[in-house]
Amino acid sequence: MISENQDISETLKELMRARDIGPQKLSSLTDVPRRFIDAILQGEFNKLPAYPYIRGYLFKISNILGADNDQLWRIYRSSAETVSSGEKDRLPINRFALKRVSPRKVVFWLLPVLVLVFLATNLNHIIGKPTIDISLPDSTQEQVIKIEGRIDPGDKLTLNEELVYTSEEGFFQKDIQLEPGLNTLRFRVERYLGRETVVIKQVFFQSPVETPKEQPNDQENSA
C-alpha cells in the first residue's frame, strides 16, 4: 500500500516493482511518452508538461499499476510543489550589488539594445504565421499508418484536437488508425501570440481484397 508521505518518484518505482513493469513497458501499456515517465522517476518536474496533461497520464498509469487515481495525483502535486517552493525559498539577492558592478548609464543604454536585437532575430518566430511539413500518403491499404513531419520548435501541434508532442527540433511521429473509406486529418499549429495555421489532409483507406480461390472445373472432376 502506498503512503502519501512518499514522493512521486519513490511511489511510482514501488508500484512498478510490485507489478514487475519497467519504464518502457509502462509507456507501451499507457501510451505515455517514455521521456515523461523517466522525468517523473527522476523527479525532474521541469521537463513535464502542464498539470492537466500530467493528471491524465497519471490516471492511465494508476489504472495499469492498480493504484488509486486521486491518491497518486495528490502525491504528485505534493512532490512537485515541494520542489517549486524550495527553489523560491532562496535568500533575495542584494539589490545594491548591481550598482557596484555596472554603472547605471551602461545598463540604461544596454537594455534597449538587447531588446532590439532580440526582436530583430526572433520577430518572425514570435508573431509570424507558423508552418508545418507533413508526410503521409493520399491512399493506403494499411489500416495503421505513421505520420511524420516537422514544425518550428516552440510551436504547439494538435491533430484532430489531440496534442502531438515534438522533439526539441520540432520533429514529430504519430501512428494513426484509419477507418474504412476517406479519413480527414486536421492539423493545427499554434504560436505564442495566438496565430495559428490549420492544414487539412485526407487519406483514403481501402482494405486489401482477398483473391477468391479458383473452384475446380466440373468437367475436370468428372474426368
HUCOR-V168230 format. One record per helix or strand. SS is the DSSP state (A for helix, B for strand). FROM is the first residue (numbers start at 1). TO is the last residue. If there is no record, write none. Layout:
ss=SS from=FROM to=TO
ss=SS from=FROM to=TO
//
This chain:
ss=A from=8 to=19
ss=A from=23 to=30
ss=A from=34 to=42
ss=A from=45 to=47
ss=A from=51 to=65
ss=A from=69 to=88
ss=A from=97 to=101
ss=A from=104 to=127
ss=B from=132 to=135
ss=B from=139 to=140
ss=B from=144 to=151
ss=B from=156 to=159
ss=B from=162 to=164
ss=B from=171 to=177
ss=B from=181 to=190
ss=B from=196 to=205
ss=A from=218 to=222
//
